[in-house]
């Protein structure tokens, strides 16, 4: 990361709009705390579309292996990722890029996902597709551990 480069943050959709989270999940105060943190820095923010919500709308929680078997979903992801890349190409030029994904999400996780009943190493399907087109750093936001998530994001934003 170059010193003093501008920061561009790709936010998983549900960080700004928790109504799209699977299973009607809602974590009070999470969005407010994240926005408060981001507002303290000079950053560009881009809300990513939620591929799960766009594809199925309101839904129950599903594991990554279930999403892989839903007809048409894996074919839907590349076109959505190309659209994001096209819309942000000029905006992200010469900026340090950060994606804030969602811990354990079948689409937006950076480190571990549920496959069946097991939590295993791996990236989310949406993250994998975006990484083919955009080179970004990624930090997971964990709705179960908001303070630690905010600390990691703050440390990234302080650099440079």
PyMOL CGO cylinders between C-alpha atoms (Angstrom):
from pymol import cmd
from pymol.cgo import CYLINDER

trace = [
    CYLINDER, 0.00, 0.00, 0.00, 1.48, 3.33, -1.06, 0.3, 1, 1, 1, 1, 1, 1,
    CYLINDER, 1.48, 3.33, -1.06, 1.71, 6.10, 1.49, 0.3, 1, 1, 1, 1, 1, 1,
    CYLINDER, 1.71, 6.10, 1.49, -1.12, 8.67, 1.37, 0.3, 1, 1, 1, 1, 1, 1,
    CYLINDER, -1.12, 8.67, 1.37, -3.08, 6.91, -1.37, 0.3, 1, 1, 1, 1, 1, 1,
    CYLINDER, -3.08, 6.91, -1.37, -6.81, 7.39, -1.24, 0.3, 1, 1, 1, 1, 1, 1,
    CYLINDER, -6.81, 7.39, -1.24, -8.88, 4.49, 0.09, 0.3, 1, 1, 1, 1, 1, 1,
    CYLINDER, -8.88, 4.49, 0.09, -11.81, 2.91, -1.72, 0.3, 1, 1, 1, 1, 1, 1,
    CYLINDER, -11.81, 2.91, -1.72, -14.06, 0.58, 0.29, 0.3, 1, 1, 1, 1, 1, 1,
    CYLINDER, -14.06, 0.58, 0.29, -16.35, -2.03, -1.24, 0.3, 1, 1, 1, 1, 1, 1,
    CYLINDER, -16.35, -2.03, -1.24, -19.02, -2.80, 1.36, 0.3, 1, 1, 1, 1, 1, 1,
    CYLINDER, -19.02, -2.80, 1.36, -21.03, -5.99, 1.39, 0.3, 1, 1, 1, 1, 1, 1,
    CYLINDER, -21.03, -5.99, 1.39, -24.60, -4.90, 0.80, 0.3, 1, 1, 1, 1, 1, 1,
    CYLINDER, -24.60, -4.90, 0.80, -25.97, -6.05, 4.16, 0.3, 1, 1, 1, 1, 1, 1,
    CYLINDER, -25.97, -6.05, 4.16, -23.58, -3.81, 6.08, 0.3, 1, 1, 1, 1, 1, 1,
    CYLINDER, -23.58, -3.81, 6.08, -25.66, -0.82, 5.02, 0.3, 1, 1, 1, 1, 1, 1,
    CYLINDER, -25.66, -0.82, 5.02, -28.98, -2.62, 4.60, 0.3, 1, 1, 1, 1, 1, 1,
    CYLINDER, -28.98, -2.62, 4.60, -29.40, -5.45, 7.08, 0.3, 1, 1, 1, 1, 1, 1,
    CYLINDER, -29.40, -5.45, 7.08, -32.88, -6.15, 5.70, 0.3, 1, 1, 1, 1, 1, 1,
    CYLINDER, -32.88, -6.15, 5.70, -31.27, -8.22, 2.93, 0.3, 1, 1, 1, 1, 1, 1,
    CYLINDER, -31.27, -8.22, 2.93, -29.56, -10.59, 5.39, 0.3, 1, 1, 1, 1, 1, 1,
    CYLINDER, -29.56, -10.59, 5.39, -30.72, -14.18, 5.20, 0.3, 1, 1, 1, 1, 1, 1,
    CYLINDER, -30.72, -14.18, 5.20, -33.11, -15.44, 7.84, 0.3, 1, 1, 1, 1, 1, 1,
    CYLINDER, -33.11, -15.44, 7.84, -34.21, -11.95, 8.87, 0.3, 1, 1, 1, 1, 1, 1,
    CYLINDER, -34.21, -11.95, 8.87, -30.99, -11.47, 10.85, 0.3, 1, 1, 1, 1, 1, 1,
    CYLINDER, -30.99, -11.47, 10.85, -30.49, -8.05, 12.36, 0.3, 1, 1, 1, 1, 1, 1,
    CYLINDER, -30.49, -8.05, 12.36, -27.72, -6.84, 14.64, 0.3, 1, 1, 1, 1, 1, 1,
    CYLINDER, -27.72, -6.84, 14.64, -28.68, -3.61, 16.36, 0.3, 1, 1, 1, 1, 1, 1,
    CYLINDER, -28.68, -3.61, 16.36, -26.08, -0.86, 16.18, 0.3, 1, 1, 1, 1, 1, 1,
    CYLINDER, -26.08, -0.86, 16.18, -23.71, -2.63, 13.76, 0.3, 1, 1, 1, 1, 1, 1,
    CYLINDER, -23.71, -2.63, 13.76, -24.39, -0.39, 10.76, 0.3, 1, 1, 1, 1, 1, 1,
    CYLINDER, -24.39, -0.39, 10.76, -24.23, 2.77, 12.86, 0.3, 1, 1, 1, 1, 1, 1,
    CYLINDER, -24.23, 2.77, 12.86, -20.88, 1.81, 14.38, 0.3, 1, 1, 1, 1, 1, 1,
    CYLINDER, -20.88, 1.81, 14.38, -19.40, 0.97, 10.98, 0.3, 1, 1, 1, 1, 1, 1,
    CYLINDER, -19.40, 0.97, 10.98, -20.59, 4.22, 9.41, 0.3, 1, 1, 1, 1, 1, 1,
    CYLINDER, -20.59, 4.22, 9.41, -19.30, 6.20, 12.37, 0.3, 1, 1, 1, 1, 1, 1,
    CYLINDER, -19.30, 6.20, 12.37, -15.87, 4.63, 11.91, 0.3, 1, 1, 1, 1, 1, 1,
    CYLINDER, -15.87, 4.63, 11.91, -15.81, 5.19, 8.14, 0.3, 1, 1, 1, 1, 1, 1,
    CYLINDER, -15.81, 5.19, 8.14, -16.95, 8.80, 8.51, 0.3, 1, 1, 1, 1, 1, 1,
    CYLINDER, -16.95, 8.80, 8.51, -13.76, 9.54, 10.44, 0.3, 1, 1, 1, 1, 1, 1,
    CYLINDER, -13.76, 9.54, 10.44, -11.62, 8.85, 7.37, 0.3, 1, 1, 1, 1, 1, 1,
    CYLINDER, -11.62, 8.85, 7.37, -11.45, 10.17, 3.85, 0.3, 1, 1, 1, 1, 1, 1,
    CYLINDER, -11.45, 10.17, 3.85, -12.71, 7.11, 1.97, 0.3, 1, 1, 1, 1, 1, 1,
    CYLINDER, -12.71, 7.11, 1.97, -14.79, 6.35, -1.06, 0.3, 1, 1, 1, 1, 1, 1,
    CYLINDER, -14.79, 6.35, -1.06, -17.57, 3.86, -0.32, 0.3, 1, 1, 1, 1, 1, 1,
    CYLINDER, -17.57, 3.86, -0.32, -19.28, 1.57, -2.81, 0.3, 1, 1, 1, 1, 1, 1,
    CYLINDER, -19.28, 1.57, -2.81, -22.14, -0.66, -1.70, 0.3, 1, 1, 1, 1, 1, 1,
    CYLINDER, -22.14, -0.66, -1.70, -21.83, -3.98, -3.49, 0.3, 1, 1, 1, 1, 1, 1,
    CYLINDER, -21.83, -3.98, -3.49, -25.01, -5.68, -4.64, 0.3, 1, 1, 1, 1, 1, 1,
    CYLINDER, -25.01, -5.68, -4.64, -26.02, -8.76, -2.65, 0.3, 1, 1, 1, 1, 1, 1,
    CYLINDER, -26.02, -8.76, -2.65, -25.99, -11.65, -5.11, 0.3, 1, 1, 1, 1, 1, 1,
    CYLINDER, -25.99, -11.65, -5.11, -28.04, -13.88, -2.81, 0.3, 1, 1, 1, 1, 1, 1,
    CYLINDER, -28.04, -13.88, -2.81, -30.79, -11.28, -2.42, 0.3, 1, 1, 1, 1, 1, 1,
    CYLINDER, -30.79, -11.28, -2.42, -30.80, -10.35, -6.10, 0.3, 1, 1, 1, 1, 1, 1,
    CYLINDER, -30.80, -10.35, -6.10, -31.10, -14.01, -7.07, 0.3, 1, 1, 1, 1, 1, 1,
    CYLINDER, -31.10, -14.01, -7.07, -33.64, -15.27, -4.52, 0.3, 1, 1, 1, 1, 1, 1,
    CYLINDER, -33.64, -15.27, -4.52, -34.95, -12.24, -2.64, 0.3, 1, 1, 1, 1, 1, 1,
    CYLINDER, -34.95, -12.24, -2.64, -35.98, -12.87, 0.96, 0.3, 1, 1, 1, 1, 1, 1,
    CYLINDER, -35.98, -12.87, 0.96, -34.57, -16.26, 1.93, 0.3, 1, 1, 1, 1, 1, 1,
    CYLINDER, -34.57, -16.26, 1.93, -33.50, -18.57, 4.71, 0.3, 1, 1, 1, 1, 1, 1,
    CYLINDER, -33.50, -18.57, 4.71, -29.83, -19.09, 5.55, 0.3, 1, 1, 1, 1, 1, 1,
    CYLINDER, -29.83, -19.09, 5.55, -28.03, -21.50, 3.23, 0.3, 1, 1, 1, 1, 1, 1,
    CYLINDER, -28.03, -21.50, 3.23, -24.56, -23.00, 3.28, 0.3, 1, 1, 1, 1, 1, 1,
    CYLINDER, -24.56, -23.00, 3.28, -22.08, -22.52, 0.45, 0.3, 1, 1, 1, 1, 1, 1,
    CYLINDER, -22.08, -22.52, 0.45, -22.58, -26.04, -0.89, 0.3, 1, 1, 1, 1, 1, 1,
    CYLINDER, -22.58, -26.04, -0.89, -26.33, -25.40, -1.14, 0.3, 1, 1, 1, 1, 1, 1,
    CYLINDER, -26.33, -25.40, -1.14, -25.76, -22.14, -3.06, 0.3, 1, 1, 1, 1, 1, 1,
    CYLINDER, -25.76, -22.14, -3.06, -23.46, -23.97, -5.48, 0.3, 1, 1, 1, 1, 1, 1,
    CYLINDER, -23.46, -23.97, -5.48, -26.31, -26.37, -6.34, 0.3, 1, 1, 1, 1, 1, 1,
    CYLINDER, -26.31, -26.37, -6.34, -29.01, -23.75, -6.96, 0.3, 1, 1, 1, 1, 1, 1,
    CYLINDER, -29.01, -23.75, -6.96, -29.58, -23.78, -10.73, 0.3, 1, 1, 1, 1, 1, 1,
    CYLINDER, -29.58, -23.78, -10.73, -28.22, -20.67, -12.41, 0.3, 1, 1, 1, 1, 1, 1,
    CYLINDER, -28.22, -20.67, -12.41, -26.62, -19.05, -9.34, 0.3, 1, 1, 1, 1, 1, 1,
    CYLINDER, -26.62, -19.05, -9.34, -22.98, -19.79, -10.18, 0.3, 1, 1, 1, 1, 1, 1,
    CYLINDER, -22.98, -19.79, -10.18, -23.63, -18.56, -13.74, 0.3, 1, 1, 1, 1, 1, 1,
    CYLINDER, -23.63, -18.56, -13.74, -25.21, -15.37, -12.37, 0.3, 1, 1, 1, 1, 1, 1,
    CYLINDER, -25.21, -15.37, -12.37, -22.14, -14.35, -10.33, 0.3, 1, 1, 1, 1, 1, 1,
    CYLINDER, -22.14, -14.35, -10.33, -19.70, -13.61, -13.21, 0.3, 1, 1, 1, 1, 1, 1,
    CYLINDER, -19.70, -13.61, -13.21, -22.12, -11.24, -14.94, 0.3, 1, 1, 1, 1, 1, 1,
    CYLINDER, -22.12, -11.24, -14.94, -22.78, -9.41, -11.67, 0.3, 1, 1, 1, 1, 1, 1,
    CYLINDER, -22.78, -9.41, -11.67, -19.04, -9.15, -10.95, 0.3, 1, 1, 1, 1, 1, 1,
    CYLINDER, -19.04, -9.15, -10.95, -18.40, -7.79, -14.46, 0.3, 1, 1, 1, 1, 1, 1,
    CYLINDER, -18.40, -7.79, -14.46, -21.05, -5.14, -13.84, 0.3, 1, 1, 1, 1, 1, 1,
    CYLINDER, -21.05, -5.14, -13.84, -19.36, -4.07, -10.58, 0.3, 1, 1, 1, 1, 1, 1,
    CYLINDER, -19.36, -4.07, -10.58, -15.97, -3.95, -12.29, 0.3, 1, 1, 1, 1, 1, 1,
    CYLINDER, -15.97, -3.95, -12.29, -17.39, -1.89, -15.16, 0.3, 1, 1, 1, 1, 1, 1,
    CYLINDER, -17.39, -1.89, -15.16, -19.12, 0.59, -12.81, 0.3, 1, 1, 1, 1, 1, 1,
    CYLINDER, -19.12, 0.59, -12.81, -16.08, 1.09, -10.59, 0.3, 1, 1, 1, 1, 1, 1,
    CYLINDER, -16.08, 1.09, -10.59, -13.16, 0.83, -13.06, 0.3, 1, 1, 1, 1, 1, 1,
    CYLINDER, -13.16, 0.83, -13.06, -12.44, 4.55, -13.20, 0.3, 1, 1, 1, 1, 1, 1,
    CYLINDER, -12.44, 4.55, -13.20, -13.36, 5.20, -9.57, 0.3, 1, 1, 1, 1, 1, 1,
    CYLINDER, -13.36, 5.20, -9.57, -10.85, 2.72, -8.12, 0.3, 1, 1, 1, 1, 1, 1,
    CYLINDER, -10.85, 2.72, -8.12, -7.86, 3.74, -10.22, 0.3, 1, 1, 1, 1, 1, 1,
    CYLINDER, -7.86, 3.74, -10.22, -4.80, 4.57, -8.06, 0.3, 1, 1, 1, 1, 1, 1,
    CYLINDER, -4.80, 4.57, -8.06, -6.59, 3.85, -4.78, 0.3, 1, 1, 1, 1, 1, 1,
    CYLINDER, -6.59, 3.85, -4.78, -5.98, 1.33, -2.02, 0.3, 1, 1, 1, 1, 1, 1,
    CYLINDER, -5.98, 1.33, -2.02, -8.91, -1.05, -2.24, 0.3, 1, 1, 1, 1, 1, 1,
    CYLINDER, -8.91, -1.05, -2.24, -10.63, -2.75, 0.65, 0.3, 1, 1, 1, 1, 1, 1,
    CYLINDER, -10.63, -2.75, 0.65, -13.60, -5.07, 0.56, 0.3, 1, 1, 1, 1, 1, 1,
    CYLINDER, -13.60, -5.07, 0.56, -15.45, -5.50, 3.81, 0.3, 1, 1, 1, 1, 1, 1,
    CYLINDER, -15.45, -5.50, 3.81, -16.98, -8.94, 3.59, 0.3, 1, 1, 1, 1, 1, 1,
    CYLINDER, -16.98, -8.94, 3.59, -19.10, -10.89, 6.04, 0.3, 1, 1, 1, 1, 1, 1,
    CYLINDER, -19.10, -10.89, 6.04, -17.69, -13.57, 8.33, 0.3, 1, 1, 1, 1, 1, 1,
    CYLINDER, -17.69, -13.57, 8.33, -18.95, -17.08, 7.52, 0.3, 1, 1, 1, 1, 1, 1,
    CYLINDER, -18.95, -17.08, 7.52, -21.09, -15.87, 4.61, 0.3, 1, 1, 1, 1, 1, 1,
    CYLINDER, -21.09, -15.87, 4.61, -21.45, -18.37, 1.74, 0.3, 1, 1, 1, 1, 1, 1,
    CYLINDER, -21.45, -18.37, 1.74, -20.86, -15.50, -0.69, 0.3, 1, 1, 1, 1, 1, 1,
    CYLINDER, -20.86, -15.50, -0.69, -18.99, -12.73, 1.16, 0.3, 1, 1, 1, 1, 1, 1,
    CYLINDER, -18.99, -12.73, 1.16, -16.60, -14.53, 3.54, 0.3, 1, 1, 1, 1, 1, 1,
    CYLINDER, -16.60, -14.53, 3.54, -12.83, -14.10, 3.31, 0.3, 1, 1, 1, 1, 1, 1,
    CYLINDER, -12.83, -14.10, 3.31, -11.57, -17.01, 5.39, 0.3, 1, 1, 1, 1, 1, 1,
    CYLINDER, -11.57, -17.01, 5.39, -14.18, -19.60, 6.36, 0.3, 1, 1, 1, 1, 1, 1,
    CYLINDER, -14.18, -19.60, 6.36, -17.58, -20.75, 5.11, 0.3, 1, 1, 1, 1, 1, 1,
    CYLINDER, -17.58, -20.75, 5.11, -20.13, -23.34, 6.12, 0.3, 1, 1, 1, 1, 1, 1,
    CYLINDER, -20.13, -23.34, 6.12, -20.28, -26.41, 3.93, 0.3, 1, 1, 1, 1, 1, 1,
    CYLINDER, -20.28, -26.41, 3.93, -22.99, -28.61, 5.35, 0.3, 1, 1, 1, 1, 1, 1,
    CYLINDER, -22.99, -28.61, 5.35, -22.63, -28.39, 9.13, 0.3, 1, 1, 1, 1, 1, 1,
    CYLINDER, -22.63, -28.39, 9.13, -18.88, -27.76, 9.04, 0.3, 1, 1, 1, 1, 1, 1,
    CYLINDER, -18.88, -27.76, 9.04, -17.08, -24.44, 9.10, 0.3, 1, 1, 1, 1, 1, 1,
    CYLINDER, -17.08, -24.44, 9.10, -14.20, -24.89, 6.65, 0.3, 1, 1, 1, 1, 1, 1,
    CYLINDER, -14.20, -24.89, 6.65, -11.40, -22.76, 5.19, 0.3, 1, 1, 1, 1, 1, 1,
    CYLINDER, -11.40, -22.76, 5.19, -12.46, -20.92, 2.06, 0.3, 1, 1, 1, 1, 1, 1,
    CYLINDER, -12.46, -20.92, 2.06, -13.68, -17.75, 0.45, 0.3, 1, 1, 1, 1, 1, 1,
    CYLINDER, -13.68, -17.75, 0.45, -17.25, -16.88, -0.36, 0.3, 1, 1, 1, 1, 1, 1,
    CYLINDER, -17.25, -16.88, -0.36, -18.51, -17.43, -3.91, 0.3, 1, 1, 1, 1, 1, 1,
    CYLINDER, -18.51, -17.43, -3.91, -19.04, -13.70, -4.53, 0.3, 1, 1, 1, 1, 1, 1,
    CYLINDER, -19.04, -13.70, -4.53, -15.58, -12.81, -3.18, 0.3, 1, 1, 1, 1, 1, 1,
    CYLINDER, -15.58, -12.81, -3.18, -13.98, -15.40, -5.48, 0.3, 1, 1, 1, 1, 1, 1,
    CYLINDER, -13.98, -15.40, -5.48, -15.76, -13.95, -8.49, 0.3, 1, 1, 1, 1, 1, 1,
    CYLINDER, -15.76, -13.95, -8.49, -14.87, -10.35, -7.64, 0.3, 1, 1, 1, 1, 1, 1,
    CYLINDER, -14.87, -10.35, -7.64, -11.22, -11.28, -7.06, 0.3, 1, 1, 1, 1, 1, 1,
    CYLINDER, -11.22, -11.28, -7.06, -10.98, -12.45, -10.68, 0.3, 1, 1, 1, 1, 1, 1,
    CYLINDER, -10.98, -12.45, -10.68, -11.60, -8.85, -11.77, 0.3, 1, 1, 1, 1, 1, 1,
    CYLINDER, -11.60, -8.85, -11.77, -10.50, -6.54, -8.93, 0.3, 1, 1, 1, 1, 1, 1,
    CYLINDER, -10.50, -6.54, -8.93, -7.39, -6.73, -6.76, 0.3, 1, 1, 1, 1, 1, 1,
    CYLINDER, -7.39, -6.73, -6.76, -8.44, -5.71, -3.24, 0.3, 1, 1, 1, 1, 1, 1,
    CYLINDER, -8.44, -5.71, -3.24, -7.59, -6.31, 0.39, 0.3, 1, 1, 1, 1, 1, 1,
    CYLINDER, -7.59, -6.31, 0.39, -10.38, -7.95, 2.36, 0.3, 1, 1, 1, 1, 1, 1,
    CYLINDER, -10.38, -7.95, 2.36, -11.47, -7.76, 5.97, 0.3, 1, 1, 1, 1, 1, 1,
    CYLINDER, -11.47, -7.76, 5.97, -14.40, -9.70, 7.34, 0.3, 1, 1, 1, 1, 1, 1,
    CYLINDER, -14.40, -9.70, 7.34, -17.06, -7.96, 9.39, 0.3, 1, 1, 1, 1, 1, 1,
    CYLINDER, -17.06, -7.96, 9.39, -18.30, -10.33, 12.06, 0.3, 1, 1, 1, 1, 1, 1,
    CYLINDER, -18.30, -10.33, 12.06, -21.76, -9.43, 13.34, 0.3, 1, 1, 1, 1, 1, 1,
    CYLINDER, -21.76, -9.43, 13.34, -20.89, -11.61, 16.39, 0.3, 1, 1, 1, 1, 1, 1,
    CYLINDER, -20.89, -11.61, 16.39, -17.73, -9.60, 17.14, 0.3, 1, 1, 1, 1, 1, 1,
    CYLINDER, -17.73, -9.60, 17.14, -18.30, -6.03, 15.97, 0.3, 1, 1, 1, 1, 1, 1,
    CYLINDER, -18.30, -6.03, 15.97, -15.55, -4.38, 18.04, 0.3, 1, 1, 1, 1, 1, 1,
    CYLINDER, -15.55, -4.38, 18.04, -12.81, -6.66, 16.69, 0.3, 1, 1, 1, 1, 1, 1,
    CYLINDER, -12.81, -6.66, 16.69, -14.09, -6.12, 13.14, 0.3, 1, 1, 1, 1, 1, 1,
    CYLINDER, -14.09, -6.12, 13.14, -14.05, -2.36, 13.58, 0.3, 1, 1, 1, 1, 1, 1,
    CYLINDER, -14.05, -2.36, 13.58, -10.52, -2.53, 14.99, 0.3, 1, 1, 1, 1, 1, 1,
    CYLINDER, -10.52, -2.53, 14.99, -9.25, -4.39, 11.89, 0.3, 1, 1, 1, 1, 1, 1,
    CYLINDER, -9.25, -4.39, 11.89, -10.95, -1.90, 9.57, 0.3, 1, 1, 1, 1, 1, 1,
    CYLINDER, -10.95, -1.90, 9.57, -9.55, 1.05, 11.53, 0.3, 1, 1, 1, 1, 1, 1,
    CYLINDER, -9.55, 1.05, 11.53, -6.01, -0.39, 11.30, 0.3, 1, 1, 1, 1, 1, 1,
    CYLINDER, -6.01, -0.39, 11.30, -6.33, -0.67, 7.51, 0.3, 1, 1, 1, 1, 1, 1,
    CYLINDER, -6.33, -0.67, 7.51, -7.66, 2.87, 7.18, 0.3, 1, 1, 1, 1, 1, 1,
    CYLINDER, -7.66, 2.87, 7.18, -4.87, 4.32, 9.36, 0.3, 1, 1, 1, 1, 1, 1,
    CYLINDER, -4.87, 4.32, 9.36, -2.16, 2.94, 7.05, 0.3, 1, 1, 1, 1, 1, 1,
    CYLINDER, -2.16, 2.94, 7.05, -0.71, 5.35, 4.57, 0.3, 1, 1, 1, 1, 1, 1,
]
cmd.load_cgo(trace, "trace")
